[in-house]
Amino acid sequence: MKKVIILLGLAGFFFSCCNSGKTASMLDSNLLDHPQIWEAGVDDIGSSFVATNPLVDNSLIDIEFTIAKIGDDGYPYVELKCFPEVEFDDTKGIDIEYECDKELVVKLSQKDFSGDGNGTYSHCQYVLPATNGAKAGKTLLFSDFKQPGWTPAESRAICLNLKNISALYFVPNVDYDLGELSKLKIYLVKFNKRG
C-alpha cells in the first residue's frame, strides 16, 4: 500500500510540474505559438468566417469575418477566442500586434457575467483603432479595460476581477445592422507579467 501511495504522489508532483511549465511558457511567449488555445466562433443565424487551416499558421492568424444582419432570430456575433492556460492575476496586460480594417475590440471573458454568474455576458473591453492596411502594435493594461455603454445595471457594480478571467476575445467592430465584412490579422499577443 505504501508503494502505491508514493507512486501516486510522484505522479501528482509530475503532473503539477508539467502544468507549471505550460503556464510559465504561455506567460513568457507569443500566444500564437500555442495554436491549441485559439478558436474562431460565429452565431448560427448566418454569420461566417474564412481562415487558413489550421487557424494559426506559422504563428499568424489571418481571418475574414462576415456578420449577418440583425433580425428576429437574435443578435449575430463573430469572435476570435483565446484560452491561455495562465492565472490572469499574474499579469497586468498584453502586447498586441495586429492588422484590422475595423476597430478591434479586445474583450476579457469574466465568469461573473457568464451562465455561471449573472448571465448577462457583460465584459470589460479595450477598443483598438482600425489600421487601414498597416500593421500596428499596442501595449494594453488590463486596468484600462472598461465596461461598454450597453452594460446592464446588474453588471455595472461588478468590477474587473482578473482571478475570474478565463479568455481573451478579439472582435472586429462590425455593424450588424448593415451585415458588414471585416479582415483581421493577429501577429502577436503576449502577456506583461506583474513584478
C-alpha positions as CSV (number, residue, x, y, z in Angstrom):
1,M,0.0,0.0,0.0
2,K,2.8,2.4,0.8
3,K,4.4,1.9,-2.6
4,V,1.1,2.8,-4.3
5,I,0.7,6.0,-2.3
6,I,4.3,7.0,-3.0
7,L,3.8,6.4,-6.8
8,L,0.6,8.4,-6.9
9,G,2.3,11.2,-5.0
10,L,5.1,11.3,-7.5
11,A,2.6,11.2,-10.4
12,G,0.7,14.1,-8.9
13,F,4.0,16.0,-8.5
14,F,5.0,15.3,-12.1
15,F,1.6,16.5,-13.4
16,S,1.8,19.6,-11.3
17,C,5.3,20.4,-12.6
18,C,4.2,19.9,-16.2
19,N,1.3,22.2,-15.8
20,S,3.5,24.8,-14.2
21,G,5.9,24.6,-17.1
22,K,3.0,25.1,-19.6
23,T,1.7,28.1,-17.6
24,A,5.2,29.7,-17.5
25,S,5.6,29.1,-21.2
26,M,2.4,30.9,-22.0
27,L,3.2,33.8,-19.7
28,D,6.6,34.3,-21.5
29,S,5.8,33.6,-25.1
30,N,3.7,34.8,-28.1
31,L,0.3,33.1,-27.5
32,L,0.2,32.4,-31.3
33,D,3.0,29.8,-30.6
34,H,0.2,27.8,-28.9
35,P,-2.3,27.1,-31.6
36,Q,-4.4,24.8,-29.5
37,I,-5.7,27.7,-27.4
38,W,-7.2,29.6,-30.3
39,E,-10.6,29.2,-32.0
40,A,-13.0,31.3,-34.1
41,G,-16.7,31.5,-33.4
42,V,-19.8,32.8,-35.0
43,D,-23.6,32.7,-34.4
44,D,-25.8,30.1,-36.1
45,I,-28.0,32.7,-37.8
46,G,-25.9,33.5,-40.8
47,S,-22.5,35.0,-39.8
48,S,-19.4,33.3,-41.1
49,F,-15.7,33.3,-41.3
50,V,-12.9,32.3,-43.7
51,A,-9.5,31.5,-42.4
52,T,-6.4,29.4,-43.0
53,N,-6.5,25.7,-42.0
54,P,-5.1,25.4,-39.4
55,L,-6.4,28.7,-37.9
56,V,-3.0,29.6,-36.5
57,D,-0.5,29.2,-39.4
58,N,3.2,29.9,-38.7
59,S,2.3,32.0,-35.6
60,L,-0.1,34.1,-37.6
61,I,-3.9,34.3,-37.7
62,D,-5.4,35.7,-41.0
63,I,-9.2,35.6,-40.8
64,E,-12.1,37.3,-42.6
65,F,-15.5,37.6,-40.7
66,T,-18.9,38.4,-42.2
67,I,-21.6,39.3,-39.7
68,A,-25.2,38.6,-40.5
69,K,-27.8,41.4,-40.3
70,I,-29.8,41.6,-37.1
71,G,-33.2,40.1,-37.3
72,D,-35.9,38.2,-35.5
73,D,-33.5,35.3,-34.8
74,G,-31.4,37.3,-32.3
75,Y,-28.2,39.1,-32.2
76,P,-25.4,37.9,-34.6
77,Y,-21.8,37.8,-33.5
78,V,-18.3,37.0,-34.7
79,E,-15.3,36.5,-32.5
80,L,-11.7,35.2,-32.3
81,K,-11.1,33.5,-28.9
82,C,-8.0,32.7,-27.0
83,F,-8.0,30.5,-23.8
84,P,-4.5,30.8,-22.3
85,E,-3.6,28.4,-19.5
86,V,-2.5,31.1,-17.1
87,E,-3.6,32.8,-14.0
88,F,-4.6,36.3,-15.3
89,D,-3.9,37.9,-11.9
90,D,-0.2,37.1,-12.5
91,T,-0.4,39.5,-15.4
92,K,-1.1,43.2,-15.9
93,G,-1.8,43.4,-19.6
94,I,-0.8,42.3,-23.1
95,D,1.2,43.4,-26.0
96,I,-0.6,43.0,-29.3
97,E,0.4,43.4,-33.0
98,Y,-2.5,43.3,-35.4
99,E,-4.0,44.5,-38.6
100,C,-7.7,45.2,-39.0
101,D,-9.9,47.2,-41.3
102,K,-12.3,48.0,-38.5
103,E,-11.8,48.9,-34.9
104,L,-10.7,45.9,-32.9
105,V,-12.5,45.2,-29.6
106,V,-10.4,43.2,-27.1
107,K,-12.6,41.7,-24.5
108,L,-12.0,39.9,-21.2
109,S,-14.3,36.9,-20.5
110,Q,-15.1,37.1,-16.8
111,K,-17.1,34.3,-15.2
112,D,-19.1,36.7,-13.0
113,F,-21.1,37.6,-16.2
114,S,-21.3,34.1,-17.7
115,G,-24.0,31.4,-17.3
116,D,-22.4,30.5,-14.0
117,G,-22.6,34.2,-13.0
118,N,-25.4,36.7,-13.6
119,G,-26.0,35.5,-17.2
120,T,-25.7,39.0,-18.8
121,Y,-22.5,38.1,-20.7
122,S,-21.2,41.5,-20.0
123,H,-17.4,42.1,-20.2
124,C,-14.6,44.6,-19.9
125,Q,-13.0,45.8,-23.1
126,Y,-10.5,47.9,-24.8
127,V,-11.1,49.3,-28.3
128,L,-8.1,49.5,-30.7
129,P,-8.3,51.7,-33.8
130,A,-8.5,50.4,-37.4
131,T,-5.1,50.1,-39.0
132,N,-6.0,50.9,-42.6
133,G,-4.0,48.1,-44.1
134,A,-0.9,48.6,-41.9
135,K,0.4,46.5,-39.1
136,A,0.1,48.2,-35.7
137,G,1.2,47.4,-32.1
138,K,0.0,48.5,-28.7
139,T,0.6,47.6,-25.0
140,L,-2.8,47.2,-23.3
141,L,-3.1,47.4,-19.5
142,F,-6.0,45.5,-18.1
143,S,-6.6,48.4,-15.7
144,D,-7.6,50.4,-18.7
145,F,-10.3,48.0,-19.8
146,K,-13.9,49.3,-19.2
147,Q,-17.4,48.0,-19.5
148,P,-19.2,49.2,-22.7
149,G,-22.1,51.6,-22.6
150,W,-24.8,48.9,-23.0
151,T,-23.7,47.1,-19.8
152,P,-26.9,46.3,-17.8
153,A,-27.3,47.8,-14.3
154,E,-26.8,44.4,-12.5
155,S,-23.3,44.1,-14.0
156,R,-22.1,47.7,-13.5
157,A,-21.4,47.1,-9.8
158,I,-19.1,44.1,-10.6
159,C,-15.5,45.2,-11.0
160,L,-12.9,43.7,-13.2
161,N,-11.6,40.6,-11.4
162,L,-8.5,39.1,-13.0
163,K,-8.9,36.0,-10.9
164,N,-12.1,35.3,-12.7
165,I,-10.9,35.8,-16.3
166,S,-10.6,32.8,-18.5
167,A,-10.2,34.1,-22.1
168,L,-9.4,36.9,-24.4
169,Y,-11.8,37.7,-27.3
170,F,-10.8,39.7,-30.4
171,V,-13.8,41.1,-32.2
172,P,-13.8,43.4,-35.2
173,N,-16.3,46.2,-34.6
174,V,-18.7,45.2,-37.5
175,D,-22.2,46.7,-37.8
176,Y,-24.9,44.0,-37.6
177,D,-27.4,46.5,-38.9
178,L,-25.6,46.5,-42.2
179,G,-24.1,43.0,-42.2
180,E,-20.5,44.0,-42.7
181,L,-17.3,42.2,-43.5
182,S,-14.0,42.6,-41.7
183,K,-10.5,41.3,-42.3
184,L,-8.2,40.7,-39.2
185,K,-4.6,39.6,-38.8
186,I,-3.1,38.8,-35.4
187,Y,0.7,38.7,-35.3
188,L,1.5,38.8,-31.6
189,V,-0.3,38.5,-28.3
190,K,2.0,38.4,-25.3
191,F,1.4,38.9,-21.6
192,N,3.0,41.5,-19.5
193,K,3.7,39.9,-16.1
194,R,3.4,41.5,-12.8
195,G,6.6,42.3,-10.8
